[in-house]
Amino acid sequence: MAQWQHKQTMLINEKKLNMMNAEHRKLLEQEMVSFLFEGKDVHIEGYTPEDKK
């Protein structure tokens, strides 16, 4: 579950989702179902992992 929470936060931030917007909540719900129940990873456009030194 913690993995999903991390992905959810990334999605909200990178896609600038507004949780007051029903369409944004629906998108997040679809991504959650895919991640938790279908085993699909979440693709976040524009996300670049930080360099770990």
C-alpha positions as CSV (number, residue, x, y, z in Angstrom):
1,M,0.0,0.0,0.0
2,A,2.9,2.4,0.7
3,Q,4.1,1.9,-2.8
4,W,0.7,3.1,-4.1
5,Q,0.8,6.2,-1.8
6,H,4.1,7.2,-3.2
7,K,2.9,6.7,-6.8
8,Q,-0.3,8.6,-6.0
9,T,1.7,11.6,-4.6
10,M,3.9,11.6,-7.7
11,L,0.8,11.5,-10.0
12,I,-0.9,14.4,-8.2
13,N,2.2,16.5,-8.2
14,E,3.5,15.8,-11.8
15,K,0.1,16.0,-13.4
16,K,-1.0,18.9,-11.2
17,L,-4.2,17.0,-10.3
18,N,-6.9,18.8,-8.3
19,M,-8.7,16.5,-6.0
20,M,-11.8,18.8,-6.1
21,N,-12.1,18.0,-9.8
22,A,-14.2,14.8,-10.5
23,E,-12.3,14.0,-13.7
24,H,-8.9,14.2,-11.8
25,R,-10.3,11.9,-9.1
26,K,-11.5,9.4,-11.7
27,L,-8.1,9.4,-13.4
28,L,-6.4,8.7,-10.1
29,E,-8.9,5.9,-9.3
30,Q,-8.3,4.3,-12.7
31,E,-4.5,4.4,-12.1
32,M,-5.0,3.0,-8.6
33,V,-7.1,0.0,-9.8
34,S,-4.5,-0.7,-12.5
35,F,-1.6,-0.5,-10.0
36,L,-3.2,-2.5,-7.1
37,F,-5.4,-5.0,-8.9
38,E,-3.9,-5.5,-12.4
39,G,-0.2,-5.2,-11.5
40,K,0.4,-2.4,-13.9
41,D,3.1,0.2,-13.1
42,V,2.1,3.8,-13.2
43,H,3.7,5.8,-16.0
44,I,4.3,9.4,-15.0
45,E,5.1,11.6,-18.0
46,G,7.8,14.1,-17.4
47,Y,9.1,12.5,-14.2
48,T,12.9,12.2,-13.9
49,P,14.3,10.4,-10.9
50,E,16.8,12.3,-8.9
51,D,20.4,11.2,-9.2
52,K,21.4,9.3,-6.1
53,K,24.9,10.0,-5.1
